[in-house]
Amino acid sequence: MSHIFISYKSDDHDYAQAVAKALRANSYTVWIDARNISGTDDWQNEIQAAIDQAYLVMIIMTPAAEQSPWVRREKNYAEQSKKPILPLLRLGGLWFSLNNIQFIDVRNAPLSDPLPARVYAALLRHAPIMLPPSLTQSAQNNDPSLMLRMIPDLTDLAENVYSPQGLAARRLLADFASQPDTRIGKMAQAALTTLPPLPDEEQAIPPSPPLPIVKPVKAGRSRRPILIAIRVIVVGVVLVLSGEILSFIHYIPASNTPTIQPIATTSIPLVVVKPSDSPIPATNTNTAVPTTFTAVPTKTLIPPTNTNVPPTPTPIPPTLTPIPPTKTFTPIPLTNTNVPPTPTPIPPTLTSIPPTPTLTSIPPTNTNVPPTATPIPPTLTSVPPTMTPLPPTTVTIAAGTTRTDSFGILQVYVPVGCFKMGSDPTKDPNALADERPQHTVCITHRYWLDQFDVTNAAYDAFVKTGGGYTNDLYWSADGLNWKKANSITNPVTCTQFSSEYDQPRICVNYYEAEAYAKWRGGKLPTEAEWEYAARGTDGRLYPWGDTFDPAKANVNSPVSKTTAVNTYPAGKSWVNAYDMSGNVFQWVSDWYSDSYYSTSPTNDPVGPIIGSSRALRGGSWLNFVPVRARATYRGDGIPVDHNYNIGFRVVIGVAPNS
């Protein structure tokens, strides 16, 4: 079987022959027409047979080739046969008919070295090869960048320990790993440790320690409630033992200006026993009252002793009702003896206990004392040190709730949840290999997702007022290297397909999308975050259900370009996100691997640690079949490339306990 079919126009004969020579030198078999038999039945039959036998069809893109009827027929037949197509842009610009396929720019490649490293990385996905020692030596001595780009694809090949190609890829990785002090060697060592053992030779390649993987820190519960409880206990015990508690229950002499007895300078934080339904009203008296030890009902806030922070978001209104006279008028003399607590402290209980009535009469007061004159003493009910305080209350937000962030961008709320990621062939006949196996994924964190794709207006704000291309702080290390190496000072514009302020921004590469997201205080979503927001927990095939509906998405666009981001409200996902199907593909943060689902973790997967292309989700206006509009469809793109049908949206995490 031929590995690669080269489609080209005769005007580009020299470059096509240089490509064929380079591929053959690297052990690929190539079919390329070099005979003058065009137009005959034999020639047409031979073309068809060659495409049938090919792993991949490579199209050399030039203006002459775009006008060639035979190049178009070869392309169309390859698409009908579901052959992978790899366009190489040699001259001119992009072809409309190939704009939905990722191309590689070879316009500056010399005939002596016609294929850049990215071509070989792309070929490894589709055209298996027996990797010869000459390729290893060439990569190690002449082109380290080629070797780095090949490692992820070599790893995928090497997972098949029963194929010659897999063994060859493993040998090449082992050769790369023989340089342990280099970045290449460390990446190869890390890749080798992930591979299954060879049959009957489990130690054929000694494993090496993998590179450290930096995982995102998961939001956990705050320790602040525990620290608050401990501080309250300690301060309360000190006050009781030292007699300072009397400072709370002293006699206030009659005066035009009430005096406030100072207490300890260390403020005691508010302790929330349970969200308050009926806060304790403030009370005042001119008579010293012995402290009673009444259990506080569980639906009551214990007010702070020396803090101006109210126990609830709404300040407690002061009571203006004077204390009614009691049945007897015997005053209670002030005592200088510390009043001990009741013999048995009453611990907090989850069941409301009515207050224990005091047996001592309180004399009437003739003057209403302002409620702020005397601080309310703390409860003397002992709190056992082993009690665990209730966690702070978390506001419940419904899925799909909208908000406007600080940049004026609408976002939708996505809650924690688990779902089936990927495709089940028994339910979806269009399930592709890289969408399988279907597996359970749990998103353990909440987040806000842009309700719409990033628009031209939003991206212009990043460029013009945010200093997007002048402030290096927004750019990742790889993105900054790309920007500086190519002297990038402004974005690419593709106004023929997106010109209005409310249309999605296109022709933005991965690094630019990543920088914009950082400027907004967020990031690009992971594949898992994106798919969860697109299809929810019921396993729907499209954001709106299981049946494709052209009225709900800009797919195979009747206007041949993008549409305003709010055009298809009927196509919203379960969290009210628009255009999760169609309009533009969307960059996500994962490196792409067609076999990642076989090893994906359950909780918050973030994709492979290395790769050569980034994942794309969502389909676009250029898709001519609804297969690519499914919520499970996975595409990929080279991070530096711009495309007419690729945009993005941003994710911002939700702070814990908010």
N, C-alpha and C positions, 0 to 999 in steps of 0.2 A: 504494500500500500504506500502511495506517495504521502509524504508528510504535508507538503505545502504546494498549493496551486498559486501561481503568480499571474494576476490579471493586469495588463498594461496596454498602452497604445504604442504602435510601432515607432512613433516619434521619440519615445522614451526608452528605446532599445538599449542604449549604453548603460543607463542606470539599472534597468531591469536585469541585464546580464551581470552587472557587478553585485547586485543583491543575490542572484542565484549562486554566484561563485562563493560569496561569503557564507551563505547557508550551507552549501555543500562542504565547505572547509570545516564547518562545525557539526558534520555528520548528519545533517538533514538531507532527505531526498526531496527533490524539487521537480515540479512539472512546469515548464515554461515553453511557450510556442516560439520556435525560431525558424519555422519553415514557411515557405510561400505557398500555402495551400488554402488560404482563407476563402470562405464562401462555398467550399465543396461540402458534399454530404459527409465524406470521410472526416473532414476537419471538424464539422459540428458534432459528429458522434464521438470523436476523440476528446473534444472539449468536455462534453457531458460526462464521459467515462472518467476523465481525470478529476473533475470536481467531485464525482461520486466517491472516488477513492481517497480524496484528500482529507486530512484532519482539519485543515484551515485554509481559507482563501485570503491571500494578501493582494490588496488593490493599491496600485501606485497612482496617487491622485495628482493629476495635472490638468490644465484647461483642455488640452487635446483629448485626454482620456475621458473627461466628463462628457465630451461631445460624441464619443465613439459609441455607436449602437452595440458593438460586440462587447465592450466593457460593461455596458448597462445590462446586456443579456446575461453575461457571466455573473454579475452581481445579483441579479434577480433570481437566477437559478440556484445560486448558493443560498440565498435567503429562503427560497422555497424548500430546499433540501436541509434547512436548519444547520448549515455549516457555519462555524465561527468565522467572522470576517475581521481582518486587521487592516484598516486603511493607513497608508503611509502618505503623508502630505509632502509631495516633492516640489510642486510649483503652484502658484496661484493661491486661492483661498479654499474655504470649506465647501463641500458639496451639500446642497440641500438634501439630496437623496441619501446621504450618509451621515447626516448631522445627529442622528440618534445613536450613533456608534462611536465609541471612543477611538480617536485617531492618534497617531504619533507623528510629530513634526520632524521631517528629515530634510528640510529645505537647505540646511547648511552642511549636510553630510557629504564629504568628498567621495569620489568614486573608489578611492583606495580603501576607505573604511565606511561603507555606505549605510551600515545599520548601527545606531546607538545602542547602548546597553539596555534601554527600556524595551527594545524590540525583542531581545532574547528572553527577558523576564516575562513578557506577554506570551511568547511562543510556548514557553514551558507549561503554561496552563492547558494548552490544547494539543500540542504536538509532542507526544512522548519520544524520547531519544535515548540511545545508548551513548552515555557521556564518555568520550575518549580522554586519555591522559593529556592529549594535546590541548584540550579545552581547559583542563585544570591548570596546566602550566601557563597558558596564555592569560588566564584570569589572574593568577597569582603574580606574574611578572610584569604584565603590561597594562591591566585595567582593573584596579581594585574596586572602582565604582561598579563595574559589571558584577564582580563577585558579591558585593553587598546586596545588590538588587536581586541576585539569583537565589540567595539563601532561603527566603520564605517559600518560593516555588519548589526549590530542591527538597525542602522539608516535607511539603505535601506529597511529592513523588515518592520520597523515601519511606513513607508510611506503609506502602505496599511492599512487604518484605518478600513476596513471592513472584514479583515481576523483575525482569532484567533491568528495566528502567529504574525501578525502585532501588535495586542494589547499586546501580551505577550512581544514582544521586547520593546514596549513603556514602559511597567511596569518595565522591567529590567533597561532601561535607567533612568527612574525616581528614581529607587533605587540607581543607581550609582551617580546621581546628588545630592543625599542627603548628599554627602560629599563635600560641596562647597569650602572648603579650600584646597582641593587636586587637583592635575593635572587631576586625573580621573574624579572628580566631575565637574571640569570646562569644560572638553571635552564633558561630557554627557550633561551639561547644554547647551553648544553651539549646540550640535546635536538636542536637543529637540526644540530649537527655530526655526529650519529649517523645522519641521514637520507640516503637515496640521492639522487643528483642528479636534478634535473628533466630530462625528455627534451628534448634540443637546447637546454638552458639550464642548464648545470652550475653556473654561478655566479649563478643567480637570487637566492639568499640567501647572502651572504658568510658563510663559516664563521667562528666565533669560537672562541678557545681553550676547551677543555672545563674544567669544574671539576676540581680535583685529586681523584683517587680514592685513598683510603687503603686499601691492600691489606694483608692479614695477612702478617706476616713468616714466611716458611717456615723450619721447623727445619733448620739446616745442621749440618755436622760441626764439632766443636769444634777450635780451633787449639791447645788445650792440649797434645796429644801432641807437636806440632812444637816448641813452646816448651820443653817438657821436654827433648827431644833436644838442642836448641841449648845449653841450660844445662849439660847433662852434658858435651858436647864442650868447651865453653869452660872449665869448671872443671877437667876432666881435663887439658887442655893446660897450664893454669897450674900445676897440681900437678907435672906432669912437668918443666916447664922450671925451676921454682923449687927442685926437690929436696924438696918437701914430701911427695913420695910415700914418703920414708923413714919418715915418721911412722907409716906403716901396718905396717912390717916391722921394728920395733925389737926388741931383746932384752928379754924380761920377766924381771927378777930373781926369784929364789925368795923367796917371801913368803907369809905366811898370808893376806894380803889381796891378790888380784891387782890390779894397777894398770892403768888404761885410759889410753892416750896420747890426749890431745885432738887433734882434727883441726880443719880449717877450720870457722869458725862458720857459714858458709852451708851449709844443708842442700841436698842434691842429691835431687830428686824421683825416685821409683821409675820406672824405664824398663821397660816391658813389651815384651819381644821377641816373645813369643807366649804364649798361656795355658799355664800351667805344668802339665805332667803329672808331672814329677819335680823339685821344687825342689832347689837345691844345699844339702846339709846344712852346718851350721856346723862348722868345724874349728879346732883350737887346737894350738899347739906352743910350747915354751919356746925353740926354736931359731930364729934368724933364717933365713928361707928366701928365696933370691933369687926374684924374681918370674918366673914362666914366662908365656909368651904363647900360651896355648892357646885356640883358638876355642871359644866357648861354643855347645853344641848349641842348635838353634833352639827346642827345646821346654823351655828352662830359663829361669827368671827370673834376672836379674842383681840380686843383693841391694843395697839402698841402703847408702850409706857412712856417713851420719850421720842416720838417721831412724828413729823408732820405729814407722813404719807398716809392717806386714808386707806382703810382695809379693803375697799371696793373701788372700782373705777368711778362711781358716783359718790361724792362726799355725803356723809351721814348728816342729815339736818339736825340741828340742836333741838332738844325738847324745850318748849316754853311753858310746859304745864308744871305748876308748883307741886311739891310733894304733899299729898293730903295728910291731915293730922291722923295720928294713930289713936287707939282707944284709950291709952293712958298717957299721962303727961309727966311721968317721972323721968327726969333727964339722966342720961348715962354719964357718969363722971369720966373725965379723961384719965386714962391710966398711963403710967410710964413703963409699964411692964410689957415686954413683947408678947403679943398674943400668939400662942402656939397654934399650929394647924390642928385640924381634927386628928384624932389618933390614927385613923386609917385613911390615907389619901385615896381619892376616887380616880382611877385612871380613865383616860378617854374611852368612850364606848361608841360603837356604831349605831346604838339604839338611843334615841333621844330620852333623857331622864329629866323629869320636871324639876325645877329649882326647889331646894329644900327651904321651907319658910323659916325666917329668923324668929326666935321666941322673945326678942327684946323689942319693946316699943320705942319708937323714935318720936321725940317731941316735935310739935308743929313748928314750922318756920313761917315768919311773918313777911319775909322779903324773898322775892324770887332771886335766886343767885344765878348769874349767867353760867351756862353749862361749861364754859371753858375755864372757870376759876380754879377748879381743882382737877389735876390729872386723875384719870381713872386708874386705880391701882391694878397691878397685874393679878391674875388669878393665882392663888397659892396652892392650887391643886397640883400635886406632884405628878410629873410626867415621867413614866418609867424610861430609863435610857435606852431600853431595847426596842421601844416602839418605832416603827418605820413610818415617817410622815407620808401622807398621800402625795402623789406627784402633782406638779402644777397643772392647772386646768389647761387643756389644749382646745383651741377653738375648732369646732367642727365646720368644715367647708365642704359643700356639695361638689361632686365631680362636675367639671364644666363651668364652674363659677368664673366669671371674668373679672379682671382688674386692669388698671392702666399703670404701667411701671413709671419710673422716674423720667424716662425718655419719651413718655407719651405713647408707648406701644401697648396695644391690647394683648393680654395673655389669658390663657385658660388654665384652670387648676386641675392637676392630675394626682389622684390619691394613691396611696400604697395599694398594691394588689398583685395577684398571680394570674398568669394566663398561659395559653398554649402558643408558643412561638414556632413559626414555620408552618409547613403544609402537610396535610394528611392526604395521601393519594386516593384514599377511599372516599374522601369528600370532595377533593379538588382534582379533577382530571388533568388540570394544567400544572400541577405541582412539579417544580423543577428540582434537579439534583441538589443544588446548593441551598434549597429550602428544607431539606430533610436531613436528619429525622425531626419530626415535630417533637418538641420537648417543653417541659414546664419551666417557666421563668418567673421569678418573683421580683418585683420592684419594691424595695424596702424603704424607699425615701419618697417624700412628696416633692412635687416641682411645679413650676409655672412654665407653660409652653406658649410660644407666640401663637396667637390665634390665626394669623395669616403668615404667608411667606414674607420675608423681608422685602419691602417695596423700594422702588427707586427713590422716593422721598426720604425714607428712613436711612438708606445707604448714603445718600447725598449729605445728610446731616453728619454722618461719621466722617466723610471726606472733607467737607467744607468747614464745619464748626468743631469737629472733634479732633482734627489733626491726625486723621487716620493713617495717612501715608508719610507723616513726618515724625510722629511719636513712636519710637521703637519699642516702648513698653508694652504696646498692644500685641506685638508679634512674637510668635514662638521662635526658638532658635533656628529651626529649619525654614520657617517663613521669612525671618530676617535675612538669612543667607540668600534665599531666592530673590528677595527684594533688592538687596545690595548688588548681587552678582549681575542682575539684569537692569540695574539703574531704574527701578520702578518708582515713579513719583506720583502717578495718577492711575486710576482704574481703567480697564478696557470698557468701552461702551458698545452696545449692540442694539442701537435704537431702532433698527428695522424690525426687530421682534418684540421689543419692550421699550416704549418711549414715554408713556404716561406716568404720572407720579404714583398712581395706585396699582401699577402693574408690578409683578415680581422682578427683583433685580437679577439679571442673568449675566453670563460671561464673568462670573466671579469664581476664582479658583479656591481650592481648599484653604490655603494659607490666608487669603483675604477674608473669607467667611469666618475663620477662626479668630482673626484680629478684631473684626467687627463684634463678634460675640463677647470677647474680653472687654472691649470698650463699654458694652452694655452691662458688664458685671455678671455675665453668664458664660455659657459654653455651647458647643454644638451638641445635640442629643446623641446618645448611643443608639445603636440599632434597636436594642431592646426597649429603651424609652420611647423611641419613635413608633415602633410597631404596637406597643401597648396603647399609646395614645390614639393610634389609627384604628385599631380593631377591638379593643377592650377584652373582656373575659369570655365572651360568647363565641369566639372563633369565627367571626364573620369574614368573608373573603374580601369584601370591599368596605370602606368606612361606613357605608349606609346599609349594608346587608350582603346577601350571598349572590345577588344577580346584578350583572353589569347594566348600568343605565346611562346612556350617553348624555342624558339631560342633567346629570348630576356631576359631571367632571369635564374638564377641557382635555379630552383625549381624541386624537386624530382631528385636530382643531378645524372647524369649518372656516375660521378666519385666518388660518395658517400662521398663528403667532400666539403669544401669551394673552391672557385676559386679565381684567382687574381682579384683585385677590378676593373680593367679596361677591363674585358673580354667581357662585353655585351654593347657595345656602342649603339646598336640599341634599347636598353631598357631604354635609358636616359629619364628623366622627362623633362618637359617644361623649366626648368631652368638648364638643362644639368647635373643633379645629377645622378650618377650611382647607381645601386643596391638599388633603392627605392622599388624594388620588388625582393625578393629572396636573395640568398647567406647567409645573417644572419639577424635575428631579430635585432632591434635596441632599446636600452633603450631610453625613453623620460622622461621628468622631472615630468609629472603628476602622482599623485596618481590615481590608477585605480578605477573606479566605473561604473558598467554596466548601471546605470540609470542617469549618469551625463548629457547626452545630453538633458534630459528633462528640466534642469535648467541652462544650460550653458549660460553665457552672450554672447552678440554679439561681442564685441570688445576684442580681445586678451585674450581668456580664458586660464586659467592656471591649470584647474583641481580642484578636491576637496581639502579642506584644510587639511584633514586627510585621512588616509587609511591604508591598511595592505599590499598592493602590488603596484608596479609601472607598468605603462603601457609600452607595447612593440609594435612596429610597423614594418611592412615591409615583413613578411614572411621569409622563410629560405630555405636552401638546403635540409632540412629534410622533408619539406612539401610534402605529397604525393598527394595532391589535390590542384588545383589552387585557391580554395576559399580563402586560407590564403595568397595568393600573391596579393590580391586586395589592392588598396591604402586605402580602408576604414576599412580593417580588424584590430581589436583591440585584442591584447593579453595582458597578465600581468605576472609578475614574482616577487617573494619575493626578496627584495633588497640584501640580503646576499648570494643568491644562484649564483653558476657558472653553465654555460651551454655550451655545444658544439656548439650551433647554435645561440648564442646571442652576438652581437657586439654593436657598437654605432658610432655616428658621432657628431661633435661639431658645435655650432652656435656662431657667434661673431657679436654683434650689430654694426650698422653703426652710427658714430658720427653725431649729428645734423649739418646741413648746410655743409656737406662734400660730 
